Amino acid sequence: MMPADAVPQPRISFRAAVRLWLKIGCLSFGGPAGQIAMMHAELVDRRHWIDEPAFLRGLNFCSLLPGPEAQQLATYIGWRLHGTKGGIAAGTLFVVPGALVMLVLSWLAATQANQPWLAAVFDGLKPVVVAIIVVAVWRLARRAFAGWPSLAMAAAAFVALYFLDVGFPWVVFGAALIGWVAGRRRWQAFQVPAHGGGAAAQSAMPAAVPIARPIRRLGALIAAFGMLWALPLLAIVAVFGSEPFIDIAVLFTKAAFVTFGGAYAVLPYIADQAVNHYEWLSRGEMLNGLALAETTPGPLILVLQYVGFFAGWQAAAGDLAVAATAAALTTYVTFLPSFLFIFAGAPYLERLTAMPSLASALSAVNAAIVGVILNLAAFFATPVFFPDGGGISGFAVVLSTLTAAVLLRFSPGLHWLIAAGAVAGLLRWALT
């Protein structure tokens, strides 16, 4: 059966679609913007598998959801083309290549951490990553701010997190509630234009197709999600024991439901839990993981897999089987909710994207995320610029400043900047 909001498309074989999704998964460097641009080029411009209005509707829909926007867009397009199996194939293949690369990099970081050359590489990567985060704050602020209410929301989020130690989920919930109320009252305090101009995309929408028994359908999806979440966890616990797998499943599932604004937004929460509460890794190791995630294809949220690997590595005193299983479980529970969101909401896409209250809630959350990411920059910048609690590192300041300048002027691929940082760190080590 054709998905409810789908329009007739050229017939595409499932095998051809799988090949393309695997290609995209292997080449999806450059963060969400680059990944979405690649999908647009391959699916809209080159192959004409989906038209421009449908692509933009899907992008707007995915921007309403917590989780990795590009991966969810791939899942949505796969669902449009081949139903549930198409969505599963597209969303999974978008993640798997990067997850495999991240697993290898996590193992190298854990086993070679005491090697001077690797320490030098990370010394060069960290200032680059801090600059990338700061530039992300600037760019997101330019898109997310609709006026002084947005600025006030961002400032309040930063103060709540950095000074008042308010939990990240509560910050997201509070911003969404304020935005929802504003939308219900028709206040335009947080509204910003949708992707692709919004109005043009909305005008091309197909008429809504009613879904038989939507409550029963949603209940069945939630039940399936619960089984798919619980059964692998129970199997893993039966083989390896409960530590750290139950904590991993609960923490990263919770994070998946509040990951508005991408990986940068949820990282302060994960870092606080992983570093300060569970003590799975240090703040420096957490920043190393973010640097490594910037070099891999796929969503940046794969940095959470690195955290999960170290949770297993720490709990099992360096047992690779436990660490790899912990990494796999982390990735699984991080992305599983994204499939639930897409399959539950896609048939009602045009209704969801047209709701003013929901759009206002999202805009308020996006404004708050600016403050959240600024908090992340402060969290990571302190040990980078003031290593070991001592004086300021001139090397880190110069490298971070140069990176920010290049990003703002030329917008190169992030993996090239990461590579340049690694080379700078190695040169500094070789010359001292």
N, C-alpha and C positions, 0 to 999 in steps of 0.2 A: 504494500500500500504506500502511495506517495505521502510524505510528511504533510501535515495539515496546512502549512503556509507556503508549500512549495508551488512553483509555477513550472510548466513544462520545460524541460531541458533536453539537450541532445543526449541520446542513450550512451552511457559510459560504462565500460566493463568494470567490474569490481577489481579485477586483477590490475588493470591500468591505473585505477585510483590508488591501489596499495603501493604500486611502484612509485607513483608521484609523491605520496605521503612519506614514504621512506626517504626519497630524495630530499624533500623539504626538511625532514627531521635531521638529516645528516649535514645540511648546509645552512641551518637556521641560526647563524651567528648574528650579532648586532643588536640584541635586545628586542623588546616587543615591536618597536617601530620598524626595524629591519625585517623582522619575521613577518609582520603583517604586509609590508611592502612586497616581500617575496611571494607570499600567497596571492596577493592581488595580481602581480605580474604573471604568475603561472596559471592561475585559475580563471581570471577575468580577461586579461589582455591577450595571453598566448593561446589558451585552450578553449576559452569561452564556455567553461563548464558551469559558470554562474554569472549572472549579469550584475552590473554595477549597483543598482538599487538594492538587490538582494544581499550583496556583499556588505553594503553599508548598513542595512538593517541588522544583519548578523553582528557587525562590529559594534553598533550601538547597544544591542542586546547584551553582548558579552561584557561591555563596559559597565553594565549595571550589576554584574555578578562579582562576588569574591573569587579570588583565584587568578591564575595566569591567563590574561586576556587572549594572547595569541593561540595558546593551546586550546582554549575553549572555542575560539573562532574556527580552528581546524576541525574540532569535534562537531560543531554546528554544521559546517559545510559538508563534512562527511555524512552527517545525518540527512541532510537535504538530498544528497546524491544517492545514497544507498540505505537509508533507514538506520536502524539501531546498529547493525553490524558495520555500516560505513562510519558512523560516529565513533564506535569503539576503535576501529582500525586507524582512523585519522588521528584521534587524540592520543592513542598509544604510541604510534610510530613517530609522532612529533616529539615524544619524550624519550623513548628508549635509547636512541644513539647517544644523546647527551648524558643519560644516566650511566651508560656503560663507560663512557670516557671519565665521568666524575668518579666512578668507583675505582678506576685505576689511579687517578690523581689523588684520591683520598688515601689509598694504600701507600703511595709514595710519600705523601706528607706524613703519614703515621710512622713509617719505617725508616725514613731518611731524614727525620727532623733534626738530628744532631749533626748532620753533614754541614760543614761551613759553607759550601757552595750553595746549598739549598737555602740556608739561612740568609745568605746574601741576596738570592733571588727574591725571597719574600720581603727583605728590607727594601728592595726596589719596587715591589708590587704594591705595598701598603699605601705609600703616598699617592700613587696613581689611583687606587680605589677610593681614597678619601676625596680626591678631586672629582672623580666621576660622580660620587654621591652628592657633593656640593652643587655641581652643575645640574644634576637631576632635580635638586630642590628648586633651583632657579627656573628651569624649563617647566617644571610642573606648576610652579607658582604663576607663571605667565599664562598657562592654559586654564588653571583652576580658579583664579581670582576674578570674581565678577564685581568687586567693589570692596568697601570697607568691612562689610560683614564677613566676607571670605578671609580677609586679613586677620580680623579678630578671631575667627575660628581657628586659623592656623596658629596664632599666638597662644590661644588658650590651650590647644593640644600640646604645644611644646612645653608650656609651663606645667601642665598637668603631669606630663611624663617625666620631664627632667628634674623639676623641683619638688613636685608633690607625690611622686611615685605612684600615680594612678595607673592601673592596669590597661594595657593596650586595648583589649576587647571593650572595656568601658568607655574609652575615648571614642572608638568607632561607633558604639551604640548611642552615645550621647549626641555625637554629630549627626547621625542618621535621624534620630528623633527630632532634633531641632529643625533639620532640613525638611523632614516629613511634615511637621506642623506648619512650617512656612509655605510649603507647597499646597497643603490643604486650604490655607487661608489666601492662596493666590498671591503671596508675596514673592517677588522676583529677586530676593536677597542673594541667593546663591546660584541662580541659573546661569549657565554658560551654553554656547551653541553646541549642538551634537556633532558627531563625526560627519564629515561630508556635507555640512550645511543643514542637516536635519530635515528642513522643510521639503527639500527636493526629494529626499529619500522617502519621507512620509507620504508625499503625494503619489508615489508610485506603488504603494503597498497594495497587495491583493486583498480582497475582502476576507474577513475572518471566517474560518471554517469551523463550525462547532465540533467539539470532541465529545463523543458519547461517554457519559459517566466520568467526568473529569476527576471527581473526588476518589472514585474507586481506582482510577488509573494512577493518581498520585500516591494513594496508599500502597498500591502494588510496587511502585518504584521505591518508595521508602523502605518497604519490607525487603525488597531485593538488595537495596543498599546495606541494610543492617546485616543481612546474611553474608554479603560479600565482604563486609568489614570484619565481622566476628569470626568467620570460619578460618581464614588464614591465620589470624592472631591465635586462635585456640590451637591450631596445628603447630605453630612455632613454639608456643609456650609448652606444649606437650613434649617437644623435642629438646628445647634449650633451657626451659625454665622461664620464670616470669620477668627476671631482670635482664636488660632494661626494657623489654618489649612492651609491657603494658604501659609504662610511662611514655614510651615513644608513640604508641598508638593514640593515647589520650591527648598528649600535647600537640602532635602535628595534625590530628583531626580537628582539634579546637582551632588551631591556627588556620586551617584551610577554610573554615567558615567565616573568618573575619579578615581574610587577606585582601581587603580593598586597597587599591593603589600599588599592587605588585609586591615583589620580594623586599624592596627597600622598606616598605611600610611595616611589614610584619617582623623584620629582623631584630629591631630593638626588643620586642617581646620574646622572641626565640632566644636571643643572646642572653637576656636576663635570666630566663629559665635554665638554659643549657649551661651557662657559665656560673651563675651565682647560686642557683637552687640545686640543680642536679650535679654540677661540677663535672660535666662530661668533657669539657675542654676549656682552654683559657681564652681570654679576650683576643690575644694575638692570634691564636689558632683559628678563632672564629673569623677574623679578618682575612687570614690566609685562605680560608674556604671560600669567602666571597670573591677574592681575587681569582681563585681557580675556576669558580663558576662563571666568571666573566669570559673565560677562554674557551668554554665548551659550547657546542650547539644546544639549542633547546632553551626552555624558560630559565631565567635566572633563579627562580625559586628552587632549582636543583641544588642550590647551596644547602638546603635543609637536609638533603641526602648525605652531604658531607658531615653535618652535625650528627645525624643518625649513625653513620659509620663510626665516628669517634665515641658515641655512646656505647656501642657494642664493643669497640676496641678497649675502652676503659673498663667496662664491666667484666670482660673475659680475659683481661691481662694479655691482650695482643693476639687473641684467637681470630684468625682471618674469617673462618666460617661464621662465627657469631657476628663479627663486624659487618660482613657482607650481607648477612640476613637482616641485621638491624638497618642497614642502608636501604635494602630492598623494601622492607616494611615501611620505612619513612616515606619513600617515594610513592608507594602504593596508597597509603592513607592520605598523603598530601593531594594526590590527583583524583582519587576516587570521587570525592564530592563534586568535582568539576563535571564529571559525567552525569551525576544526579541532577545538577543544576540545568545542564543543557537539555537532557531528555525530558525533564519535568516542565521546563519553561518554553522550549522552542515552539511547540504548537500554538502558544499564545503570544508569540513574539510581538505582533503589532499592537496588542492590547497593553502589554507591559511597557514597551518603549513609549507609548503615548500617554502614560499616566503622569500628570504634572507632579503629584506628590512624590512618586518614586524617583523621578528625574531630579527633583529638588533635594531629596535625601541623598542621592548619589553625589550631587554637586557639593553639598555640605561636607560629606565624607572626604571627597577629593581635596577640599580646602583644608580639612583637618590633617590629611595625609602629608601636606607640606610641612606642618609642624612636626609630624611623626618622623619624617625623613631627616629633618634638621636635627632632631634628637639623635638619630642614628649617626649622623656626621659627627656630632659632639662626642658620642660614645666611643667612636673609633679614632677620632683625631687626637685625643689626649695622649694615648700611649704611643702614637706614631710621631707626633711632634715633640713630645716630652718623654723619650724612652727612659725606662727605669726611674721615673720620677725626677730626673735630673734636668739639665738645661735644655734649651730648644735645639732641635736637630736642624742645622742649616741645609743638609742634604735633603731631608724630607720636605722642608718648606719650599726649596727651589724646585724640586721635582714635581711637587703637587701644584705649584703655581704655573709651571710650564704646561703641565697636563691640562689644567683648567683653561688656559689661554688657547691651546690647540683645539680643545673640544669646542669652545665657544666660537672660534674663528673658522674652523675647517670641518667639524663634525666627522672625523674619520671613524672607521670601525673600531669598536672598543678593544677587540682582540689585538689590534696593532699597537694600541697604547699600552696594553698589558705586556706585550712582548718587549716594547721599548723600556718599560719599567724594569723588567727582569734583566735586560742587558745592562741598564744603568747600575743596578745592584751588583751584578757580577763584575763590572768594570771597577766600581768603587772598592770591592773586596780585593780584586787583583792588584790594585794600585796602592793599597794600604798595608 
